[in-house]
Amino acid sequence: MAAGVVVSKKITPMSNLSLSLSEARQHYNHDLADKFYKHVWAGNDIFIGLGWHDDDTQTIAIACQRMVDNMVELIISNRQPGNTRLLDLGAGYGATARYLARQYGFHVDCLNLSETQNAENRCLTHEHGLNNQIQIFQGNFESLKFGNETYHVVWSQDAFLHSDNRSAILYEIDRVLLHGGNVVFTDILQSEDCPSHALKPVLARFGLSSLATQSFYYEQAIQLGWQVHDMQDISPHLIKHYWRVIHEIDSGYDDLLQTFEADYLAKVRQGMENWIKVGEQGHLKWGLFHFGKN
């Protein structure tokens, strides 16, 4: 290990994970998933969330950066970036953390399940000289071991879907968030009237029983006494994003065969098509939320 690399701190015993979080951890630690995100999805920073697709020509990485910029615009007006302490829940490879640290001067704590992703995050954080602004922690967002009223902002991108106990996540966010702080996150949702069978292919991938709805997050925010600043349905970008992933698979197929078996690429592509199909049917949604703690 290179000198000065931030060492991941274990927050929650991995044996205590719920079934859905165990499935997520196994997926993100898998060698082929790791390679796929790096070869197809991510750009140099390895973004793995969904992107804001203004047109059909931009790369996935640029779309993901635009998504981060759209989210940070919701909170930047009442924050002094250099003094802002932000907790990124489900931080992946740390792409957003490094982007926020470089572009806005934020101090970011990354919390993430995957040992594979955390190791890459540590290396990239060190390479970019951001050890003083970014810390990386092993753990899950259903049971945070951070102190009460620690953060100005709690942030997450497309991670809460992996939990079957999202109420616990929001309670923990409320506990660690400073009064006057902001909660900003995106999540993949189901429609309010989604038929019980419609999302089976999507849910089976991560051992989930359901996804959240927009009304769930609204009602939870009200119960916690949060201000509801913004809730946006940004579902068209979800469909565009998965079409873009398919385009990357198809356009780079011959090169990808040097790393992946054809069967693996076919399964990934089919998975993308499943998400697009239910998205186009209106059953799968993508939401952007901005709440404030009084």
C-alpha positions as a Python dict, from the first residue, in 0.01 Angstrom:
ca = {
    (1, 'M'): (0, 0, 0),
    (2, 'A'): (132, 344, -92),
    (3, 'A'): (227, 574, 193),
    (4, 'G'): (-44, 821, 285),
    (5, 'V'): (-332, 618, 139),
    (6, 'V'): (-642, 652, 356),
    (7, 'V'): (-723, 317, 516),
    (8, 'S'): (-1085, 206, 510),
    (9, 'K'): (-1238, 188, 857),
    (10, 'K'): (-1481, -96, 924),
    (11, 'I'): (-1811, 47, 1045),
    (12, 'T'): (-2055, -246, 1059),
    (13, 'P'): (-1981, -620, 1071),
    (14, 'M'): (-2059, -757, 729),
    (15, 'S'): (-2220, -1066, 883),
    (16, 'N'): (-2505, -844, 1008),
    (17, 'L'): (-2618, -736, 664),
    (18, 'S'): (-2973, -790, 544),
    (19, 'L'): (-3031, -1021, 248),
    (20, 'S'): (-3072, -734, 1),
    (21, 'L'): (-2754, -558, 118),
    (22, 'S'): (-2563, -887, 110),
    (23, 'E'): (-2675, -934, -250),
    (24, 'A'): (-2558, -581, -333),
    (25, 'R'): (-2221, -635, -167),
    (26, 'Q'): (-2170, -961, -354),
    (27, 'H'): (-2260, -795, -684),
    (28, 'Y'): (-2028, -495, -643),
    (29, 'N'): (-1740, -713, -521),
    (30, 'H'): (-1769, -948, -819),
    (31, 'D'): (-1468, -936, -1049),
    (32, 'L'): (-1674, -917, -1370),
    (33, 'A'): (-1902, -642, -1238),
    (34, 'D'): (-1593, -448, -1131),
    (35, 'K'): (-1442, -483, -1477),
    (36, 'F'): (-1770, -392, -1648),
    (37, 'Y'): (-1808, -67, -1455),
    (38, 'K'): (-1450, 26, -1536),
    (39, 'H'): (-1461, -67, -1907),
    (40, 'V'): (-1812, 43, -2004),
    (41, 'W'): (-1978, 272, -1753),
    (42, 'A'): (-1743, 493, -1586),
    (43, 'G'): (-1477, 719, -1728),
    (44, 'N'): (-1151, 781, -1545),
    (45, 'D'): (-1325, 856, -1217),
    (46, 'I'): (-1545, 543, -1239),
    (47, 'F'): (-1891, 692, -1204),
    (48, 'I'): (-2145, 414, -1161),
    (49, 'G'): (-2465, 608, -1092),
    (50, 'L'): (-2710, 726, -1355),
    (51, 'G'): (-2646, 1036, -1562),
    (52, 'W'): (-2825, 1349, -1679),
    (53, 'H'): (-2842, 1299, -2055),
    (54, 'D'): (-2899, 1628, -2235),
    (55, 'D'): (-2823, 1472, -2572),
    (56, 'D'): (-2733, 1139, -2729),
    (57, 'T'): (-2368, 1213, -2800),
    (58, 'Q'): (-2221, 1280, -2456),
    (59, 'T'): (-2033, 1008, -2276),
    (60, 'I'): (-2170, 832, -1971),
    (61, 'A'): (-1902, 997, -1756),
    (62, 'I'): (-2001, 1347, -1873),
    (63, 'A'): (-2369, 1269, -1811),
    (64, 'C'): (-2282, 1156, -1459),
    (65, 'Q'): (-2086, 1476, -1394),
    (66, 'R'): (-2383, 1681, -1511),
    (67, 'M'): (-2603, 1488, -1270),
    (68, 'V'): (-2369, 1576, -983),
    (69, 'D'): (-2369, 1942, -1090),
    (70, 'N'): (-2750, 1946, -1098),
    (71, 'M'): (-2763, 1799, -749),
    (72, 'V'): (-2502, 2029, -600),
    (73, 'E'): (-2684, 2333, -739),
    (74, 'L'): (-2968, 2246, -502),
    (75, 'I'): (-2747, 2290, -195),
    (76, 'I'): (-2466, 2526, -293),
    (77, 'S'): (-2655, 2853, -235),
    (78, 'N'): (-2657, 2817, 144),
    (79, 'R'): (-2323, 2643, 190),
    (80, 'Q'): (-1965, 2759, 197),
    (81, 'P'): (-1810, 2470, -1),
    (82, 'G'): (-1469, 2471, 167),
    (83, 'N'): (-1633, 2437, 508),
    (84, 'T'): (-1894, 2181, 405),
    (85, 'R'): (-1876, 1831, 550),
    (86, 'L'): (-2066, 1587, 333),
    (87, 'L'): (-2151, 1219, 383),
    (88, 'D'): (-2187, 1016, 62),
    (89, 'L'): (-2393, 703, 126),
    (90, 'G'): (-2323, 420, -117),
    (91, 'A'): (-2022, 605, -255),
    (92, 'G'): (-1907, 337, -500),
    (93, 'Y'): (-1559, 405, -634),
    (94, 'G'): (-1569, 758, -493),
    (95, 'A'): (-1617, 935, -826),
    (96, 'T'): (-1867, 1185, -689),
    (97, 'A'): (-1657, 1245, -376),
    (98, 'R'): (-1349, 1330, -582),
    (99, 'Y'): (-1549, 1549, -818),
    (100, 'L'): (-1708, 1740, -526),
    (101, 'A'): (-1371, 1777, -355),
    (102, 'R'): (-1195, 1903, -670),
    (103, 'Q'): (-1469, 2124, -809),
    (104, 'Y'): (-1630, 2257, -493),
    (105, 'G'): (-1380, 2204, -211),
    (106, 'F'): (-1612, 1979, -8),
    (107, 'H'): (-1480, 1750, 265),
    (108, 'V'): (-1641, 1413, 197),
    (109, 'D'): (-1680, 1094, 398),
    (110, 'C'): (-1753, 797, 172),
    (111, 'L'): (-1954, 507, 314),
    (112, 'N'): (-1974, 196, 100),
    (113, 'L'): (-2035, -180, 126),
    (114, 'S'): (-1793, -310, -133),
    (115, 'E'): (-1435, -383, -31),
    (116, 'T'): (-1338, -391, -400),
    (117, 'Q'): (-1475, -45, -468),
    (118, 'N'): (-1335, 99, -145),
    (119, 'A'): (-986, -25, -233),
    (120, 'E'): (-1008, 145, -574),
    (121, 'N'): (-1146, 459, -411),
    (122, 'R'): (-848, 473, -173),
    (123, 'C'): (-602, 441, -461),
    (124, 'L'): (-769, 704, -678),
    (125, 'T'): (-814, 942, -386),
    (126, 'H'): (-442, 914, -314),
    (127, 'E'): (-346, 956, -682),
    (128, 'H'): (-551, 1278, -699),
    (129, 'G'): (-394, 1414, -381),
    (130, 'L'): (-728, 1433, -201),
    (131, 'N'): (-651, 1241, 118),
    (132, 'N'): (-703, 1556, 324),
    (133, 'Q'): (-1054, 1603, 185),
    (134, 'I'): (-1186, 1248, 154),
    (135, 'Q'): (-1216, 964, 403),
    (136, 'I'): (-1340, 616, 312),
    (137, 'F'): (-1538, 394, 547),
    (138, 'Q'): (-1658, 36, 518),
    (139, 'G'): (-2018, -13, 623),
    (140, 'N'): (-2386, 22, 535),
    (141, 'F'): (-2634, 305, 555),
    (142, 'E'): (-2896, 127, 765),
    (143, 'S'): (-2676, 156, 1076),
    (144, 'L'): (-2438, 450, 1075),
    (145, 'K'): (-2168, 472, 1341),
    (146, 'F'): (-2102, 841, 1290),
    (147, 'G'): (-2181, 1091, 1565),
    (148, 'N'): (-2504, 1284, 1600),
    (149, 'E'): (-2527, 1613, 1407),
    (150, 'T'): (-2199, 1565, 1222),
    (151, 'Y'): (-2271, 1661, 859),
    (152, 'H'): (-2391, 1966, 671),
    (153, 'V'): (-2504, 1751, 377),
    (154, 'V'): (-2600, 1386, 338),
    (155, 'W'): (-2584, 1276, -25),
    (156, 'S'): (-2660, 956, -214),
    (157, 'Q'): (-2698, 846, -573),
    (158, 'D'): (-2898, 539, -671),
    (159, 'A'): (-2804, 337, -364),
    (160, 'F'): (-3109, 325, -136),
    (161, 'L'): (-3286, 82, -369),
    (162, 'H'): (-3053, -188, -233),
    (163, 'S'): (-3219, -169, 110),
    (164, 'D'): (-3547, -320, 223),
    (165, 'N'): (-3539, -92, 529),
    (166, 'R'): (-3531, 257, 382),
    (167, 'S'): (-3704, 406, 686),
    (168, 'A'): (-3396, 310, 890),
    (169, 'I'): (-3174, 490, 638),
    (170, 'L'): (-3373, 812, 666),
    (171, 'Y'): (-3377, 792, 1046),
    (172, 'E'): (-3000, 753, 1049),
    (173, 'I'): (-2961, 1045, 808),
    (174, 'D'): (-3171, 1263, 1038),
    (175, 'R'): (-2953, 1165, 1333),
    (176, 'V'): (-2616, 1247, 1175),
    (177, 'L'): (-2734, 1562, 995),
    (178, 'L'): (-2681, 1904, 1150),
    (179, 'H'): (-2983, 2128, 1203),
    (180, 'G'): (-3015, 2343, 893),
    (181, 'G'): (-2845, 2071, 689),
    (182, 'N'): (-2948, 1930, 354),
    (183, 'V'): (-3039, 1585, 229),
    (184, 'V'): (-3003, 1537, -147),
    (185, 'F'): (-3031, 1202, -319),
    (186, 'T'): (-3151, 1013, -621),
    (187, 'D'): (-3318, 674, -611),
    (188, 'I'): (-3469, 429, -855),
    (189, 'L'): (-3838, 399, -771),
    (190, 'Q'): (-4151, 217, -867),
    (191, 'S'): (-4468, 395, -973),
    (192, 'E'): (-4739, 447, -714),
    (193, 'D'): (-4971, 201, -890),
    (194, 'C'): (-4708, -48, -1007),
    (195, 'P'): (-4853, -399, -1058),
    (196, 'S'): (-4696, -654, -825),
    (197, 'H'): (-4553, -861, -1111),
    (198, 'A'): (-4420, -577, -1328),
    (199, 'L'): (-4077, -537, -1169),
    (200, 'K'): (-3991, -901, -1101),
    (201, 'P'): (-3696, -914, -1344),
    (202, 'V'): (-3558, -590, -1196),
    (203, 'L'): (-3607, -684, -832),
    (204, 'A'): (-3469, -1036, -870),
    (205, 'R'): (-3128, -901, -967),
    (206, 'F'): (-3066, -776, -612),
    (207, 'G'): (-3300, -990, -401),
    (208, 'L'): (-3546, -705, -341),
    (209, 'S'): (-3916, -728, -266),
    (210, 'S'): (-4003, -377, -386),
    (211, 'L'): (-3869, -31, -459),
    (212, 'A'): (-3961, 292, -285),
    (213, 'T'): (-4212, 537, -429),
    (214, 'Q'): (-4202, 914, -440),
    (215, 'S'): (-4487, 932, -187),
    (216, 'F'): (-4291, 709, 53),
    (217, 'Y'): (-4003, 956, 66),
    (218, 'Y'): (-4240, 1251, 96),
    (219, 'E'): (-4429, 1093, 386),
    (220, 'Q'): (-4109, 990, 563),
    (221, 'A'): (-3969, 1341, 528),
    (222, 'I'): (-4285, 1489, 682),
    (223, 'Q'): (-4270, 1242, 972),
    (224, 'L'): (-3909, 1341, 1040),
    (225, 'G'): (-4004, 1709, 1038),
    (226, 'W'): (-3793, 1786, 731),
    (227, 'Q'): (-3862, 2066, 487),
    (228, 'V'): (-3948, 1942, 140),
    (229, 'H'): (-3745, 2164, -89),
    (230, 'D'): (-3770, 1971, -415),
    (231, 'M'): (-3887, 1640, -560),
    (232, 'Q'): (-3832, 1581, -930),
    (233, 'D'): (-3937, 1298, -1157),
    (234, 'I'): (-3632, 1257, -1382),
    (235, 'S'): (-3731, 918, -1525),
    (236, 'P'): (-3655, 1000, -1892),
    (237, 'H'): (-3287, 1020, -1804),
    (238, 'L'): (-3297, 669, -1658),
    (239, 'I'): (-3420, 528, -1988),
    (240, 'K'): (-3164, 730, -2184),
    (241, 'H'): (-2887, 611, -1953),
    (242, 'Y'): (-2958, 243, -2000),
    (243, 'W'): (-2988, 289, -2376),
    (244, 'R'): (-2647, 455, -2364),
    (245, 'V'): (-2500, 157, -2176),
    (246, 'I'): (-2639, -74, -2444),
    (247, 'H'): (-2483, 149, -2709),
    (248, 'E'): (-2146, 121, -2535),
    (249, 'I'): (-2176, -258, -2526),
    (250, 'D'): (-2272, -282, -2892),
    (251, 'S'): (-2020, -31, -3025),
    (252, 'G'): (-1731, -180, -2829),
    (253, 'Y'): (-1841, -541, -2850),
    (254, 'D'): (-1534, -689, -3018),
    (255, 'D'): (-1299, -520, -2773),
    (256, 'L'): (-1513, -623, -2478),
    (257, 'L'): (-1488, -986, -2586),
    (258, 'Q'): (-1121, -967, -2490),
    (259, 'T'): (-1235, -932, -2127),
    (260, 'F'): (-1585, -1079, -2105),
    (261, 'E'): (-1756, -1394, -2228),
    (262, 'A'): (-2030, -1338, -2483),
    (263, 'D'): (-2284, -1492, -2242),
    (264, 'Y'): (-2197, -1238, -1974),
    (265, 'L'): (-2242, -944, -2212),
    (266, 'A'): (-2570, -1088, -2334),
    (267, 'K'): (-2701, -1116, -1976),
    (268, 'V'): (-2596, -761, -1894),
    (269, 'R'): (-2755, -631, -2211),
    (270, 'Q'): (-3077, -819, -2134),
    (271, 'G'): (-3076, -668, -1788),
    (272, 'M'): (-3052, -319, -1936),
    (273, 'E'): (-3339, -400, -2173),
    (274, 'N'): (-3552, -517, -1879),
    (275, 'W'): (-3501, -186, -1699),
    (276, 'I'): (-3577, 11, -2017),
    (277, 'K'): (-3894, -186, -2083),
    (278, 'V'): (-4050, -126, -1741),
    (279, 'G'): (-3929, 233, -1754),
    (280, 'E'): (-4104, 292, -2084),
    (281, 'Q'): (-4417, 128, -1941),
    (282, 'G'): (-4407, 384, -1660),
    (283, 'H'): (-4355, 132, -1380),
    (284, 'L'): (-3990, 216, -1312),
    (285, 'K'): (-3911, 572, -1209),
    (286, 'W'): (-3609, 781, -1118),
    (287, 'G'): (-3645, 1052, -859),
    (288, 'L'): (-3435, 1344, -732),
    (289, 'F'): (-3505, 1459, -377),
    (290, 'H'): (-3392, 1760, -173),
    (291, 'F'): (-3496, 1789, 189),
    (292, 'G'): (-3378, 2011, 474),
    (293, 'K'): (-3352, 1943, 848),
    (294, 'N'): (-3502, 2220, 1058),
}
